[in-house]
Structure formats: C-alpha cells, structure tokens
C-alpha cells in the first residue's frame, strides 16, 4: 500500500539556523522557504539522494507546530511521509481497517502540490504519518 519514503519532517524553533546547519555543516542542498498557509507552516526542503528532509516552522498563531515546539523547545521529528498511488483508495482502506485519518479525512494539497492526508499517531506507534499521492 505505501510506497517510498518521501520525506522526514523536523519541527525547528529557528528555520534559518536549521537550514544553515544542513547547508553549511552537512553540505546539503537546501531549498527556499515557502509558506503553506493551509497547513499553518513555513517549510524548507533539503534534498538528499534518496529522500528529503522537510524543516517545519510555525506560520501564524494557530499553527500545529507551535504546540509541538512548546512541548519540544529544541525541535524534533514531527512526521514521516510515505508516497501512495491512490490516496482516496488508501484512505478508504485505512478507515475500513479502523485507522483514524485527521482533518475530516479529505485530502488537502501539500507543499509539493499533491494531495496529502495525515494519520493519527496513536494508530501508528506514536508517529504522525503523512501520505502523499505520488
């Protein structure tokens, strides 16, 4: 059902400092910051040969990242994103199996311009899972 790992998202308290660390210390290719108002975040993608790292920073007062950073002031892994071929078919199969799909179970357009869904971390060993249509 799930495909390749698309990205690992890390919430950070200082977006520019985190981007600089990956660029200057690790020599990674770091993209430009992009605001994602529908998700309440500003993101920067770091390209790796086999996947991406997504740095997340709160955008607006109601950002879900604000609460995460309040509990984890230094930041930390926020979610893991897997690719799927047919997000609606996968959603229906997950719901039928008892998994909780967040946000009303309707896909939103994610940072890559593709439909995404999030799965409740309590159903996946404490890990928030994002699914992105490939």
Secondary structure, 3 states (H helix, E strand, C coil): CCCCEEEEEEECCCHHHHHHHHHHHCCCEECCCEEECCCCEEEEEEECCCCEEEEEEECCCCCHHHHHHHHCCCCEEEEEEEEECCHHHHHHHHHHCCCCECHHHCCEECCCCCEEEEECHHHCCCCEEEEEEC
